[in-house]
Amino acid sequence: MNTRTTLTPQQIIDQIKKTWPHPVIPRHKVAEATGYLVSSKTCANEDSLGSGIPGAFMVNGRVCYPTQNLLDWLKLRIERKKGHCHEQA
């Protein structure tokens, strides 16, 4: 019997919204806020490549992202990888 639960990208985003109710996510808290799906280093690298989370801003020398922008960005990344994961029998 297969007891695995498959989450859709939207279900993943909805779960993150429930656990991170704040309007802003500081870059150093991205891993915690996303359930460790994305690291702050990944965000910094993507920002430097110009493909980062839109709307980034600084507060007291720290990069922050609007939560919804981060979630939209993450959802696109999840969907882009769809079909690339292979289950082992």
Rosetta blueprint (number, residue, H / E / L):
1 M L
2 N L
3 T L
4 R L
5 T L
6 T L
7 L L
8 T L
9 P H
10 Q H
11 Q H
12 I H
13 I H
14 D H
15 Q H
16 I H
17 K H
18 K H
19 T H
20 W L
21 P L
22 H L
23 P L
24 V E
25 I E
26 P E
27 R H
28 H H
29 K H
30 V H
31 A H
32 E H
33 A H
34 T L
35 G L
36 Y L
37 L L
38 V L
39 S L
40 S H
41 K H
42 T H
43 C H
44 A H
45 N H
46 E H
47 D H
48 S H
49 L H
50 G L
51 S L
52 G L
53 I L
54 P L
55 G L
56 A L
57 F E
58 M E
59 V E
60 N L
61 G L
62 R E
63 V E
64 C E
65 Y E
66 P E
67 T H
68 Q H
69 N H
70 L H
71 L H
72 D H
73 W H
74 L H
75 K H
76 L H
77 R H
78 I H
79 E H
80 R H
81 K L
82 K L
83 G L
84 H L
85 C L
86 H L
87 E L
88 Q L
89 A L
